[in-house]
C-alpha cells in the first residue's frame, strides 16, 4: 500500500480542463483561413485575445494584405492560436474550458460540445471606473469611508501605504501623517464605515468649525488615509455588481445619479447578454466597448473583457483504481523533494529574535524597515566613490559551495545508469527509494493540495505537480461562474477547518495592482479575512486587521496572534497568485507564512543535473510519468534546424541525429507550443520560434489513442488536464528544538559586566545615524568624561548582529562611577533616543577577544583601539558630502600605511603582509579577471589623488594635510607608548599571535571604524590599491617600469601646462 494513502485522501469531486477544439497537431494555412472565416468560436476567441490581430486577420482572409511578410505573420499568429485551442488545457478566454468531474468505479466520459461562457469586465477597467465615479460631484458626501488597512503608529506619526496609478499600474509608497487626537477619533469612527458628514461631526465636537472639520476629512481622503466603499474588493461578489450596488444605494439616498445608472445598468445587461447568446459576433463586443467608453473611462480593448469557458453538460467520471498509481508516484515525489524551510522566514525569525527575543509585538511594527526588522530588507547604503559602478561576483562560499542533496545524488546515479545502458526511461519505485534511504516525512506538507495531472491514454498518467498552501489555490477564481466548482471548493475549506481546530485560517485580501485582480477575484470562501490595501468582504467581527495581529518567535516558529480572538492566525490565499514578484513586504510576509517550515508542494526536479546534461530521460513510477524526456538544443543545433528549414528530409535527418520524436512541445515564453515534425507548416512554426534563440528546451509529447476516454459524441478526442484536490486524513503538528552551546571560559579575565572596569554600550540605529553620532557626539561626550576623570580609555566599532549598531566601550577609572558615566552618555545621546533615531540602547557584557590578540597583548590592543578611535572621530568631524567620501578612503589608505610604518615594516614586508590578505579577499568575493580589471581602472582613475595623499613630502601642498595630522598623532602614541611593550612579538618566533596576525586584525578594525557600510568591500579595494601603490613605488625606485615612468612624465607635462 502507498504510504501517501495513509496520510491523504482524494476529494470525490475535481475539475477537468480541456481545449475547446478536438485534438489536432497541425493546421495548413488554407485550413487556418477557412476556419477563421467559418468557425464562429475561433473568430470570437481571437477577438477577445487580440482585437488588433482579429482586424488584421479579417483583411488577410479578404486578400487585402499584399505584403507577404505581413501575411505570413498573421497566418503564423492564427495558426498558433488554433494549435493552442486544440492542444492546451490552461484556461484562457474561449481557448480552453473547465468542467466538473468526479471519481467513480470506471471511466465514463462524454465531452459536451455545449460551451457556457462567463464574461466580466477586466479589473483594469473596473478599478479605473471606481476612481472615476468616486470623483463625481455630489457622490462624495454619500460614500462611506473606512481606514486605510495599512495604517500603523510609529512614534508621533501614523504610517501607511498609499498608491498612485502610473500607466495603469499601482505604484505604492510609504506615507505618514502626524498622530493626533483628531486623526485617532476619525479613524475609530470610520472602522465600520462613515460618511464625510459623520466624520466631520466628530471633529467638530473637538472644537473645530464645520469648514475646518470638513476640510480635514477631505484632506485625509485625498491622502488615502481613508478609503471609500466603492474601492473594489477581490472577495465576494463580482466587482461590477459591487459598484452598481453602491451607486444604487447612494441614488436611493438622494444623490442624482440617473445618468450614470442609465449607463451602468444597460452595460451590465449587455455583458450578461453576451453569455446568454452562446456565440457572439465581434460586433456585439464592439457595442459593449462603446457603452463602456461612454462612462468617460480610458479603455484598452485588449484588456476590457475577462472570459472563462465551461462545459455544463456531458460527464467526466474517472476510475478510482487510478488513485493507487497516483498515490504511489506521490510517495516517490515526496522522497525526491528535499524539505527546505523558507529562507526569507528563517532570516526574519532570526532577526526578530535578535531584536525582540521572546517578546510579542505588533506585526506592522516588526515589519517596519526602520523601527522594526523589516522583511526581505535590502540594505540601502550611502554613496561611495570607491565602490560606485563596481560589480562584484557572488561571494566565494555561495559561488562555489555545492549544495548537493541526497535526492540529487540518487538521481545522478540513476541517470548515469540509464546513459550507460542506453535507456530512454528511468523507472523508479518506492521500494528502491526506501532501500536507498530516501523516503521522506509527510508532516511538513499542507492540509490540502491540488494536483495538476493529465490522462495520457492507455492507463498512463502524467503528474505535473501537487502544490499550494491549500487545494483551492488553483480552483478559487472559477467559483464565481460554476456552482459545482464552488461547492467543491467550499467542501475543501470545510475539511481544512475540521483539521485545523487550534488556529484560525484567514484569507489574505490584497490588490497589488489592477490587472492582477483578474486572477485574485473569487467568492468569499473563508470566515475570516486579513485585508491589506484592499476591502474585506466579511463583516467587522470577522475582519482581522493588521492592527489586531501580534507577532512573536517561539522555538524558531513565527507565531501570529489575533488580540481580539486570542488565537493563532494562519494566513491563506485562495488564488494562484505568483505573489513574490515585486510584492509589498507585508503582503509577501503573510503569503510566505503559508509555507512556514514546509514544502510548497511536490514535483519532479532534476536539480543542477538539468544544466549539465543535454538529454534527460523520461522518469516513471509504474504507469505514471513524473517527468517527460527532455532535450536542450544549443546554438549549433538550432542553426542546423534553421539550415534544414525548407527541406523536410533534412529535418528528418536532424531528428534522427538528435534522437528526437516527431511530436514535441517547446516553451514559448509563458506558453508552450506543440510541434509535429511530420507537417511542414508545424515545422515552419518551430523554425520561427527558435530562430533568435541561443538555447531551446524540448519535451516529448505523449498521447495514446488506446483506451482514451476523453471523447465527444462524434468520437473526437480532447487533451485534458485534471485538477485533483487531496486532503489530509488528520492534522499533524511540527516542533523545533533550539540547541544551546556554552562558551569555554578563558584563563585570564575576559568578561566585564556592568559595574566592572569596562562599561559597554550598544546603540542600535541606521548607518547614517551612527555616522552622525560618531561625527557630532562622541568627541564632546568623551571630552567631558575625560575632564571629569571618569575614564582612561575608550574605543568604538560599527557592527551588525544583524542589526546595524555602534559598540562603544569605556574603561572606567573607578567602577563605582558607573552611574555617573551612564548619565553623561544619556545626556549626549538624549535627542537621538527620544526621537527613536537610536531605537534601542543596551548596556552589555564585554567579552575580550583573547584568542585573536593573545593574553599578553589584549590590554595593549585596547590602547591602540583607543588612539585609533580618536583619530577616526577627528577626521569624521571634518569631512562631509561627496568630497568627504573621497577624502575618507584616501585618508584610510594613508592611515593603514602609517600603521604598517608604526610597526616598522619595510616596503618589501608591506607587500608580504598584503599578499595573503589579497588572496583571502579574492576568494571571499570570487574575484576574477573582470573584478581585477574594474579595480585597476578605479586605481588609474584616482591615481593622481592617491599619489598626492601618500607622498608625505608633499603634505605642505596638500589641502588635506590637517587631516593627516590626526594620523601622525596616533602614530606618536603607538610608537612611544605601545610598541616597546610589544617588542616580544617581533623577537619571539614561537608566539601564538605573531605580528602579522595582529596587524591584520588592527587594520581590519580600523576599516570597520572608518567606513559606515560595506566595510569588507572597501577594505578589499584599499588593500588592492596599497599593493599596487607599493609595487609601483618599488618598480619606479628600481627603474623597471617604463609604463609608470611614462605616467610620471605626463604628470609633469600636465603640471607645466
N, C-alpha and C positions, 0 to 999 in steps of 0.2 A: 504493500500500500504506500502511496505517496505520503511523505512526511508533511507536505504542504496541506494535504487534505485534513490532517489533524488540527490545523490551525485556521484554515479559511474555507468558506463555502461560497458557491456561486449564487448570486441572486437569480431568481427564476426568470425575471424579465431583463432584456438587454436591448440594444439598438443596432440595427443593421444599416450600413451606409452603402449605397450603390450609385454608380454613374447613372445619368438619366438615359443614355443610349446603350444599346446592347454592345457586347464586346466586339471590337474591331481594331486591328492593329495599324491599319494604314488607309489613307484616302487619296486616290488620284485627284489631280487638280480639277478635272472636269466634274467629278462627283462632288467635290467641295463646292463648286459653283452651283450645281443643280440643287444641292441640299440647302445652300443659303437662299436660293430662290423659292424653294418649295416647302422646306421644313420649318414651320412656324416657331416651334420651341427653340430651334437653333438660332433663328433670327432674333428672337426675344432675348435669349441668353447672351448673345453677342452685344446687343444694345445695352443691356444692363451692365455688362463687364466693361465696355468701352464704346460710348456713343460716337467717338471720333472714328474708330475703326468701322463701326456699322455704316456710317455715312460714306466712308471711302469704299467699303465693300459694295454698297449699292451702285456706286459709279462703275466699279470693276465689273460687276455682272452685266452691266449695260454696255460694256466696251468703251467706257468714257475715260479710261486710264491708259493712254497710248504709251507712256514711258514703261518699258519692260521691267526695269529695276523696281519701280514703284509697284507695278502689277504683281511681280513675284513676291515682293514684301507683303502685300495684302494677302495673297494666296497662302503664304507661309504662316501668317498670323492666324488666319481662319482654320488652316489645317491643324495647327497646334491646339486650337480651341476644340475642334472636333475630336481629336485624339483624347484630349482631357475629358470630354463629355462621354467618351466610350471606355476609358481605362482608369480614371482617377476617382476615388471614392470620397475624398475630403470635401465636405460641404463648401460650396461656393456658388451663390446665386442659383441659376437654373441648370447648372452643370452636374450636380450630384444631389442625391436625396437621402433622407433619413426615414426609417420606419421602425415601428415597434416589433420586437421579436421575443421569442421565449424558448426555453428548453422543453423537450418532450421525449417520448420513448423512441422516436425515429425521425429522420429527416423528412420534412414535409414543407416544401417551399413553393410558392407561386408568386412570381414578381408581377405586381399590378402595373398596368400602363397608365392608370389614373393618377395624375400628379396634382397635388394640392400645394399651392404656394402661400407663403406668409410674407407680406410686404410691409415694411415700415420705413419711415424717413431716417436717413443717416443721422448719426449723432452730431456730425459736424454742422449740419443744418439746424438741428434742434437746439443745440447749445447757443448758436448764433440767434435763433428765433427767440429763445428765452431772454437773452440780453437785450434784444430789440424791443420786445414787449415791455420789459421792466422799465424802459426809459420813456414809455408813452406818457404824455401829460395826463394827470388825473389818476393814473393807476397806482402810483407810489403810496398814496395815502391809504389805500385799501389792502395793500400787501402786508402779510405778516413776516416779521424778520426774526431770525434766530442767530445765536452767537456763532461766529466762525469756529469750527470744530478743532482748530489747531492752536487756539489761544492758551498761553500758559504764563504765569508770573515769573519774572526774573528781576530781583532787586526792586527798584522803583518803576519798572517797566512791565507792560504786557506785551509779550512777543507772540507773533503769529505769522502764518504764511498767507500771502496774497498772490494773485496771478494777473498777468497781462496777456492778452491774446495777440500773438505776432504771427502773421501769415497762417492763421487758422490753428496755431498751436499755443497751448498754455505755457507761459514762461513764469515759473514760480520764484519768489524771492522772500527772504525773511524781512518782516517789518516790525515796528514797535510803536507803542504809544505810552504816554505817561499813565502809571497806575494810580487812578484817583477814585475817590468815593463815588463820583458821578458815573464813571465807567463801570465800576463794580455793580452799582444799583441797576444800571441799564442792562448789563449782561445777565444779571439774576432775573430781571423781569422778562427778558426775551427767551428764556430757556424753553418755555412752552409755546413760543410764538407770540408776537405782539406787534401792533401797528405803530406807525410813527407817532400818532397822537397818544397812544397808550404809553409809549416810552418817553415822550416829551413831558407827559403829566408827572412822571416820576422825577424828572429833572427839575420841573417847576416846583415841586414840593421841597426841593433843596435850596430854594431861594432865588431861582433864576426866572427871568421873564419868559413868556411864551416864545418870543422871537429867538432868544438866546437858546432855549431848550431845543426848539425845532432845528436850529442851525447845527447844534451839537450832534443831534441824532443823524441829520443828513450827512454831516462830515464823517461820522462813523460808518454809514452805509457806503459812502464814496471810498473810504479807506478799506472796505471789505472786512471791517471788524464785525459787521452784521451782514448776514446773507439772507436773501429773500426766499420765500417759499416757492417761487417759480423756477429756482435753480433746479436743474434736472437731478433726479435720483436714479441710481442704477439698479436698485432692487425694488420690487413692487410692480405696479402697472407700467405699461409702455409709456415712454416719456411724452409723446404727443398727447396721449389721453390725460396725463398729469397736467400738462399745460392748459388744455381745454377745460379741465375741471376747475382749476384755479380761476381762469378767466370767467367762467360761468358763475362761480360763486361771487366774484367781485362785481359782475354785472347785476346779479340779484340784489347786491347790497347798495346799488345806486350808481356805479360807475358807468359812464357812457362808452360802451364797448361794442355797440351793434355793428359797426363797420368791421372791426377785427373778427368778431364771431361769425359774421356773414362770409368771411373768407376762410376762417379756420374750420368751421363745421363742414362746408362743401369739400374742402381739401381732404378731410378725414374720410368723407363718404366716397370720394373719388379713389382713394387708396384702397378702401375696402372693396370697391367695385372691381379693381384690378385682380384681386384674389378670387372674387366670385365668378368672373368670366372663365377662368381656367387658362385661356390663351389670349394674348393681347398683341395687337399691332403696336409697334413703337410710337405710332401717332397718339395712342391713348396715353402713353407715358409723357409725351410732349405736352399734352394738355395739362397733366398734373404739374409738370415743370413750370408752366406759365402761371398756374394758380399759386404755386409756392413762391414764385418770384413776386407776385402781387403784394406779398407781405413785407416788401422792402428789405428782404434778407438776401445777402450775396449768395450766389448758387454756383457750385461746381457740378455739372451734370453727371460726371462720373461718380461723384460722392453724394448723390441725393437719395438713392434707393438702396435699402438692405433687404435682400430676398433670401428666404430659406425655403427649401423644397421638401415635400413629404409625400409618401405613398400611403394613403389612409386605408386602402383596400388590400386585397391579397393576404398572404400569410407567410410568416417566416418562423418555422419550428426546426430546431436542430437537435440531433440525437444527443442525449445526455452521456452516452458512452464516450464522446469526445472529451468530456471533462477529465477523465482519468489521464489521457495523454497530455492534456494541457497542464494538469497539476504536477505530473512527473517532470515535465520540462521546466516548470516553475521551481521545482526543487533544485534543478541544475543551475538555473539563472540565479537563484538565491545564493548558491555556493560560489558562483563566479563573480558576484558583485561584492567587492570589499565594503566593509562597514566604515563609513567615513563621517565624522561629525562636520557640521557646517563651520568652516574656518572663520567666517565673519562673526558667528555667535560665540565661538570659542574665544576669539580675541576680545570681543565685547565683555564676556564673562570675566576674563582675566583682568581687563582694565577696570571694570566695575568693582571687582573685589579689592583691587589695589586701592581704589579711591574710597569706597564706602564700607568695605569689609562685609559684615552681615546685616548692615542697615537696610531698611526698606525706604525707598524714596519715590517721589512722583516720576512717572515714566518720562514725561517731557523734560523734566529737569535732568534726568540721566542722559537723555538723547541730545540735549543741547551741546553744541560743539564748543562753547566757551565755559559755561558753568558746570557742565557735566562731562561725560567721557565721549559723547558723540557715537555715531555708528558709521563704520567704514570711513573714518575721518582721514582725509588726505591732508597731511601737514602743509600748511601754506607758509612758506618761508619768505624772508625778505630777499632783496636783490643783492647778488654778489657779482662784481665784475669778473672775479676769478672763475666763477662757475657758469657765467652767462654763456649759453649756447653749447655747453659741454654735454655730450650724450654718452653716458656710461653703459656698459653691458650689465647684465644681471650679475648679482653677487656670485662669487665663485661657488659657494656651497649650494646655492639654488641652481646654478647653471649646470654644474657637473654632478650634483647629487642625484643618484639614481634611486627612485622610489619604486622598487620592484615588488609588487605584491605576489604572494604565493599563487594567486589565481593566474597572474601573467606568466609565471614560471611554468605552471601546469599547461597553459595554452601553448607556450613556446615548445614544450616537449611534444605536444600533440601535433603542432604544425610541422615540426621537423620530421616527425614520423611519417606524416602524410606526404611531405615532399620527397622523402627517401623512397617511399613505396609508390609514388605517382598517383596517390588517391586524390580525388576531387571533392570528397566529402569526409568530414570528420564526424564520427558518431560518438556521442557521449552518453553516459548513463549515471544514475545516482550511485550505483554500486561502485563504479570506478572512482568517482569523486570521494566517496566515503572511505575507500581503501587508501586513497592518497591524502586523506586528512583535510579535505577541502570543504566538507559540508559546514554550513554556517547557521547561525541562530536566526530565528524569525522575529525575535522580540522587538527589534527596532523598526519594524515595518508598520505602516499606518493602520488605523482601524478598518479602513476600506480602501480599495484601489480600483481603477478601471484598466482592463487590458485592451490593447488595440491589436487585433488579430485579423487574419484573412483565411478563409477556407479556400485551399488551392485546388481542390478536386482530388478524387481517388483517395479519400480519407486523410489527406495531408493538410496540416495547419501551419500557418506562419505566425509566430509571435513577434510583434514589433517591440512591445514593452508592456509592463504593468506598472503604473505610476500614479502620482498625485498624492496630495495630502488627504484627499478624500476621493471616493469613486465618482462623486458628482462633478469634479472639475471639468471633465470633458463634456459632460452632458448638460451642464447647467443652463447654457444660453438657449437651448432648444425647448425649455419648459414652457415658454410663452405661447408656442404655436401648436403643441401636440399634448393633449391631455393624458395620453398613455405614458409618454415620456415623463411628464410632470409627476404622475403618480409613482413611477419607478423611482424618481429622484427623492420624492418625499418618503418613500419606504426606506431608502438607504439612509436618509437623515434620521429617521426614527430608530433604525438599527444602531447607528452611532450613538444616539442618546442613551439607548439601553445599555451599551457597552461602557460609556463614559459617565459614571454617576457622581464622581467626586469633583468634577470641574465643569465649567461652562464652555461649550463650543459656540464661539461668537463669530459672526460674519464680519469680515473686513470690508468696509464700504468706502471706496475711494475712486475718484475720477481724475486720473493724471492728466489726460488731455482728451479733447472732444472725440476724435475718431476711435480711440481705444475703447470708448464706451460701447461700441458695437459688439465687442466680444465680452464686455463686463455685464451688460444688461441681462437680467434674469428675474424671475418672480422671487418673492420673499420665500426663502426656504427655512431659515433658522429663526429661533425665538428671540435671540439676542443679536445686536449689531454694534460694531465699533466704527462709527463714522469718522472719517478724516478727510477734510476738504471735500465733503460730499454730504448729501442729505440721507438720513436714515429713513427706512420705510416702516419701522416698528414704532410703537407708542413710547412715550418718555420713560415709562417704567422699565422698558426693555432695551433702552439705549445705554450702552456702556461707553461713556465719554472718556476721552483720553485723560481728562482731569480727574477721573474716578479711578484710574489704574495706577497701582503702586508696583514697583519692581524691586526684586532682590535676587541675590545669588546664594543658593543653598547647596552645598556639596557639588559645586560646579554646574548646577542646574539653574537656569534663569527662570524665575517664577513671577508671573503676572497675577495680581490680585485685585479684584474689584472691592473698593472700600464699602460701597453701599450693600453689596451682596455678600461680602466677606467670603468669596470663593475664588479659587484659581481660575484664570481665564486662558483658554486655548484658542488663539485666533485661527480662522479658517477662511479660505477663498472658495467660492462656489463657481469658479470660472477657470479657464485655461490661460489666463494672462501670463505672458512671459515678463514678470514684473521687474526683473533685475536690471533691465536696460534703462539707464538714466532715471532711476526712481528716486522719489523723495526719501530721505533716510528713515523717517518714521514708518512710512509705508513698507519699505524694504525690510525693516526690522520685524514688523508684525508678520509679514509674509514669510520671512526666514524662520520665524518662531514655529511655523507649521512643521518644520523638519528638524527640530532640535533633537540632537542625539539619535538621528535616524536617517536611513537612506530615503531618497526621494522616490525610489521605485526600483524596478528590476528590468534590465535589458542587456542584451549581449554586447560586449565591447572587447575589441582586440587590444586595448590599451596602446602602448607605443609600438606594438608589433605592426600596426596598420601603416606606420610611417616607414617601416623598414622592409616591407615585402610588397611587391607589385601584384602578386596574386594571393588571395586568401580563399581557401576552400569553403564550400557550404558546410554549415555546422548543424547537426540534427540531434534530437533526442527522440528515439522511436520514430513516430510519424510526424513529429513536429520540427519544423525548420526554425531555428533561433537566429540564424544569420545566413543571408544569401551569399553565394560565391561573388567575389568582388575583384575587379581588375582596376589598376591605376595606370593610365596611359601617360607617358611623358611627352615632351615636345617632339622628340624624334618620331615616336609612334603616331602622334597626331598629324605630323607632316606627311607621314606615309599614307594615312587615310585621305588627307587633302589631295595628295598626288593621284590617288586612285578614284577620286570623286566621280568621274564621268564614265568609269568602266566597272560594271558590276562584277566581271570576272576578277578584276584586280581587287575589288572589295572582298570577294570571297577568299582570295589568296591571303589577304591581310587577316581575315578572321581565322583562317587555319593556322597562320603563323603565330597568332596570339592565343589560339585555342579558345576563341570567343564563341558563344552560342548565337543563333540567329535572332533571338529576342533578348533585348537588354533594356534596362532603364538607365537614364542618365540624369543627373541633377542639373536643373536649370534655375539657379537662384533658390527661391523657396519652393519651387515646383519640381516635379520630375516628369520626364517625357519617355514614353515607351517607343523604342526604335525596333522596326522589323527590317533586318538586313536583306530579306528576300525581295523587298519592294523598293524600287528606285526613288520614289517620292519620299519614303521614310528615310532613306539614306541621305537624301538632299537636306532634310530637316536636321539630321545628325551632323552633317558637314557644316551647315550654317551655325549650329550651336557651338561647335568646338573650334572653329577656325581662328578665334582670337585668344584661345586659352593656352596656358603652359602645361597644365595637368587636367585630366578628366577622370572621374571615378565612375565606373560602370558596374551595375549589379545585374545578376541573372534575373530573368522574369520566368516564374514557374506558373504554368496553367495546364491543368489536365481536364479534358472533357469527360473522362470516365467517372461515372457516379457523381457528376457535378450537379448540385441541387438548385442553383440559382437560375431558374428558367422562367420565362413568361409563357403565356398560353400558346404562343406560336413556336416555342422551342428555342427562342433566342436566349443566349447566355449572357449573364451580367457578372462582372467582377464584384467583389464585396469587401467590406471592412466591417468588422464586428467590434462593438464596444461592450465588453463583458465586465460588469461590476462583480467584485467579490468582497466579502466582509469577514472580519474575524469572528470566530465562534465564541471567543471570550476575551476579555480585556487582559492586557499584560502591564506590568509596572517595571520600570528600569531604575536602577540606583547607581550611585557613583561613590567611590571611596577616595578620600583625599589622603595622600601619603605625606607624612611629616619627617623631615630629616633634621638631625641635630648637628649643630656646628661644633667642631672639635675645639677644645679650649687650648689657648696658646701658653707658652712657657713664661711669657712676660705680660705685663698688664697691657691688654689690648682694648678693654671695654670701659667706656666712660659714660655713666648715666648722669641724669640731672643732679646737680649738687656736687659733682666732682670737678676735676681740673679743667675739663673741656665742656663747653656748652654748645650744642649743635642744633641749628635751626634749618628747617626745610620750608622754603617759600614756594608754593605751587602757583604758577602763573604762566602766561604765554611768553614766547621768545621776545617779543617787543617790550613787554612789561619788565621782564627780567633785565633787558638791556637798559631800560630807564632806571631801574633800581641800582644797578651797578654804576651807571654814569652819574646819577644825581644824588643817591642816598648813602652809598657805602662809605664814601670818604668822610662826610661830616659825622656819620654815626661812629666810625672808628676813631676819628679825631677826638670826639667827646669822651669815648671810653678810655682812650689813652691819657687825655688830660686829667681825668679823674682817677688815673692809676688803677683802673679796674682790670685791664688786660695787658699781657706782654707778648701777644702774638695772635694771629688770626689768618684764615685763608678761606677762599670760596671756590666753588666749582659749579658749572652748569651740568644738569643731569636730566635723565628721563627714566622713570621706573613703572610704567612707560610714560607717565605724565611729565611734561616739562616743569622743572623747578630749579631753584637756586639752593645750593647747600652752603651754609655759612657756619664756620666753626671758630669759636673764640676760646683762647687759652687764658683762663682767669688767674689773676694773681692770688686771689683769695676766694675759694668756692663759696664762702659764706655770703659773698656779694652777688650771688646768682640772681636774686630777685631784682636788685638794682639794675643789673645788666639787661634783664628781660624788659624792664620798664623803659629803658633808654632805646632799646631796639624797637619796642612797640611804638614809642613816640615818633621815631623817624619813619616808620612804615605805616602809620595810622591811616593816612589818606588812601593808600593802596588797599589796605584791608577793609576799610569802611566802604569803599566803592566796589568791593569784590573783584578788584583787578588782581589781587592775590586772593585766590578762592579758598586756600587752606594753608594754615601755618602749623607746623609740627615741631616740637622740641623732641629730638630723637636721641637714641644711643649712638655714640661714635665708636665704631669698630675700626681700629687701626689696621692698615694693610701691611702687616708684618711680613707675610710671605713674599710680598712684592719687593719691599725695600730692605728687609733684614732687621733683626732685633737691635743691632748696634746702631743702625742708621736712621731709624724711624723718626726720632725726635729732631735730628738734623734735617731730614727731609721736610718736616713740618716747618722748620725755619725757612728753608728755601721756598716752600709754598707761600709763606708769609710775605717774603720780599717780592716774589713773582706776582702775587695778588695785588700788592700795592702798585707795582709798575703797570699792570693791565688796567686797573681802575684809573690811574692817572692818564693814560693815553685815551681811554674811552670817554673821559670827561672833556677831551679836547678835539674830538672828531665828530662830524655829523654829515648827513646827506650822502649822495653818491660818491663825492670826492672822499668822504670819510671812509667808505667801504674799500676804496683803493688803498688809502693810507693804512687801513687796518692790516691787510695782508702783506704789504710791503714792510711795515713795522714788524710783523710776525716773522718774516724771513730774517730780518736784521737781528731780531731778538733770539731766534734759535741759533743763529751763527754766533752770537755773543755767549750763549750758554755753553756751546762747544768750546769756545775760546777760554771761558772761565775755568773749564776743567783741563785745559792745556792740550787740547787735541791739535795736532798738526794738520796741514792740508791733506796729506795722504790718509791720516787717521779719520778725518771727517768723511772722506769718500768710503773708507772701510766701514765706518759707523752707519752710513746711509744705505749701503748696498743691500744688506739683509732686510732693512725696513722697506726699501723699494720693492723687493721681491715679495714681501708679505702683502703689501698693498696691491700689487699686480694680481696675486692670487685672490685676494678678497674681492676685488672689483672685476675679476676676469678681464684684466687689461689685455688688449690685443694691439695689432698694428694700427687700427683706426683710433683707438684710445691714445696711443702714443703720438700719433700724428696731430691729434687735437691739442694735446698738452704742449707739444713742441711749438705749434702755431701760437698758442697762448704766450709761451715764453718769448717768441720772436716779437709778438705784438707789444709786450711790456718790457722788452729788453732794455730800452733806454732808461725807464724808471727803475728797473732792478739795479742796473749798474750804478746809477746815481745814488740809490739808497744804501747799497752795500759798500760803497767806497768811503771809508771813514775819513780819508784825507780830503774829501770834498765836502765835508759837513758844513764848512763855513759858507758854502754856496747853496746849501740845501735848505729850502724853506721848512722842511720837516725836522731840521736839526734839533729844535727844542724838545720834540717828542723822543728823539734818540737819547736825550739826557736821562730819561727815566730808565732806559736800559743800562746806561753807564752806572747809575746809582745802585741798581740791583746788582750789577756785576761787582761793584766795590764791596758791597755787603757780603756777597757769596765768597769772594776771594779772600777777604780779610778775616771773616768770622767762621766760615764753614769749611772751606777747602782744607785748612790744616787738620781739622778733626777727621776728615775723610781720607787722609793720606794713606791709611792702611789699605784702602780699597785698591790703590794703584800698586801696592807692594805685595799684597797677599794673593798669590795665584790660586789658592785653594778657596777663596771667598765664594760663598754660595750666591752672592749678589754682586757680580762683577760690575765694574764701572759702566760698561756699555749698556747693560740692562737697566741700571739706574738712570742713565742719561736718556734712554729711550722712553722710560716712564715719565721722566721730568718734562721732556719736550711734548709728549702726548698730553699731559695735564695742562701744559701751557696753551696748547691749541684749544682745549676744551674751555679754558677761561676766556680766550680771546674771541672765538667765533660763536655767534649765537645759534647757528643751525648748521647741519651737515658738517660737523667738525671733522669727521673721518675723511670726507672728500677734500675739504680744504687742506687737511694735513697731508694727504697723499700728494696733492699738487705742490704744496710748499716744499716737500722733500724732493720732488722731481725737479723743481726749479733750483733748489740749492745744489742738487747733484750736478745738474747741467752747468750751473754757475761755477762750481768748484772745478769741474772738468775743463771748462773753457779757460778759467784763470790758469790752471796748470799748463794747458797747451800753449797759451799765449806766453807764459813765462819761459817755456821751453822752446818757443819759436816754431811750433809744429803745426799751427793752424792757419793756413793761408786764408781760409774762409773767414775766420774771426778777425784776422788782420784786415781783411777787406771791409768787414763791418766797422772796425775801428777807424779805418781811413775815411769811410763815408761819414762817420760821425764828425770827424774833424772838418771835412768839407762843409757839412751842414752848419757846423758852428761858425766857420768863416763866412758863410753866406748870410 
